[in-house]
Amino acid sequence: MLYRESGSSWWPLLWGPAFAVAGYLVELVTGPASVTLWAVAGLGLTLGAVLWVYGRVRTGSIELTAEEARFGREKLPVAMIEACQDVGAPTGAKVLGGGWSVPKGTTAVPLRLVGGSVVLAWARDPDALLAALRRVVRR
């Protein structure tokens, strides 16, 4: 593994139990409290967070190996990348990973593919991604 970014961490799974405990404590102070109700609410919030985090990890992760680059769910063989330096980003260039634009919080990294087309890779740390790409891309 030459470079890796996770689309999300798993700590948001703690939000559901934290909100449930806070709600239970508020209800306990103001009157009778239902442990079962708040446990079910905490479980529901946690399950929602699991789906959200799993989706973010699947669509927002980056992995670069010597053989392939993966942006979200899209894989690109490194042998198809012709250049990663001094590549301009033309308007309408395809964004790797299947989105309309680069994900929020990331910076576009233009790549010229064999055949001359340009695609937009993306990363939170574009300099580190470019440094890793320079190790495997010949130009």
matplotlib code that plots the C-alpha trace (Angstrom):
import matplotlib.pyplot as plt

x = [0.0, 1.6, -1.2, -4.5, -7.3, -10.4, -13.7, -14.8, -13.8, -16.1, -16.3, -19.7, -21.2, -20.9, -23.4, -26.5, -25.7, -24.5, -27.8, -29.8, -28.0, -28.4, -32.1, -32.5, -30.8, -32.9, -36.1, -34.9, -34.5, -37.8, -40.0, -40.3, -37.8, -38.1, -34.8, -36.3, -37.5, -34.0, -32.2, -34.3, -33.7, -30.0, -30.0, -31.9, -29.6, -26.5, -27.9, -28.4, -24.9, -23.6, -25.2, -24.0, -20.4, -20.3, -21.5, -18.9, -16.1, -17.2, -17.5, -14.8, -11.8, -8.6, -6.1, -3.0, -0.8, 1.8, -0.8, -3.9, -5.5, -9.0, -11.1, -14.4, -15.7, -13.8, -10.5, -7.9, -4.8, -1.7, -0.4, -3.2, -1.8, 0.5, 1.3, 0.5, 2.6, 1.9, -1.5, -4.2, -7.8, -10.1, -13.7, -15.9, -13.1, -14.4, -14.2, -12.9, -15.2, -18.4, -19.4, -20.3, -17.5, -14.7, -15.9, -16.3, -13.1, -10.9, -8.7, -8.7, -5.6, -5.6, -4.2, -3.5, -4.3, -2.8, -4.6, -4.5, -7.8, -7.7, -9.5, -9.7, -8.5, -9.0, -7.5, -7.6, -3.8, -3.1, 0.6, 1.0, -1.1, 1.1, 4.2, 2.9, 1.8, 5.3, 6.8, 4.7, 4.0, 6.9, 6.4]
y = [0.0, 3.2, 5.6, 5.3, 7.6, 6.4, 7.9, 8.2, 7.0, 4.8, 7.1, 8.5, 5.2, 6.6, 9.4, 7.2, 5.9, 9.4, 11.0, 8.2, 8.6, 12.4, 12.0, 9.5, 11.7, 14.7, 12.7, 11.3, 14.8, 16.0, 13.0, 9.3, 7.8, 4.7, 2.8, 0.6, 3.5, 5.2, 1.9, 1.4, 5.0, 4.6, 1.4, 3.0, 6.0, 3.7, 1.5, 4.7, 5.8, 2.4, 2.8, 6.3, 5.5, 2.4, 4.4, 7.1, 4.5, 2.7, 5.9, 8.1, 5.8, 6.0, 3.2, 3.3, 0.2, -0.5, -2.2, -0.1, 3.0, 2.9, 6.0, 5.2, 2.2, 2.8, 1.1, 2.3, 0.3, 2.3, 1.2, 3.4, 6.5, 8.3, 11.4, 12.9, 16.0, 19.2, 18.0, 20.6, 19.9, 20.6, 21.6, 18.5, 16.0, 12.8, 12.5, 9.1, 7.4, 8.2, 11.5, 14.7, 16.6, 15.7, 14.9, 17.7, 18.3, 16.9, 18.5, 17.5, 15.8, 15.7, 12.6, 12.1, 8.6, 6.6, 7.9, 11.5, 11.8, 13.5, 12.3, 13.9, 11.9, 13.5, 13.4, 15.3, 15.5, 15.9, 16.4, 13.0, 11.4, 13.0, 11.9, 8.3, 8.4, 9.7, 6.5, 4.3, 6.4, 6.6, 10.2]
z = [0.0, -1.2, -0.1, 1.7, 2.9, 4.6, 3.6, 7.3, 10.7, 12.8, 15.8, 14.7, 15.9, 19.4, 18.6, 18.9, 22.4, 23.5, 22.4, 24.0, 27.4, 27.2, 26.5, 29.2, 31.8, 30.8, 31.0, 34.4, 35.8, 34.5, 35.3, 34.8, 32.4, 30.2, 29.8, 27.1, 25.0, 25.1, 24.4, 21.3, 20.3, 20.8, 18.8, 16.0, 15.8, 15.9, 13.0, 11.0, 11.7, 10.7, 7.3, 6.9, 7.9, 5.7, 2.7, 3.3, 3.6, 0.4, -1.7, -0.1, 0.4, -1.6, -2.0, -4.2, -4.8, -7.4, -9.6, -9.2, -7.8, -6.2, -5.7, -4.1, -5.9, -9.2, -9.9, -12.3, -13.3, -12.7, -16.1, -17.6, -16.0, -18.4, -16.3, -12.9, -13.1, -15.1, -16.2, -16.5, -15.5, -18.5, -17.9, -17.9, -17.0, -15.6, -11.8, -10.6, -8.2, -10.1, -8.7, -10.5, -8.7, -6.3, -2.8, -0.3, 1.6, -1.1, -3.8, -7.5, -8.8, -12.7, -14.3, -18.0, -19.1, -21.9, -25.0, -23.9, -21.8, -18.5, -15.4, -11.9, -9.0, -5.6, -2.1, 1.2, 1.0, -2.7, -2.2, -0.5, -3.2, -5.9, -4.2, -4.0, -7.7, -8.8, -7.3, -9.7, -12.7, -15.2, -16.2]

ax = plt.figure().add_subplot(projection="3d")
ax.plot(x, y, z, "-o")
ax.set_aspect("equal")
plt.show()
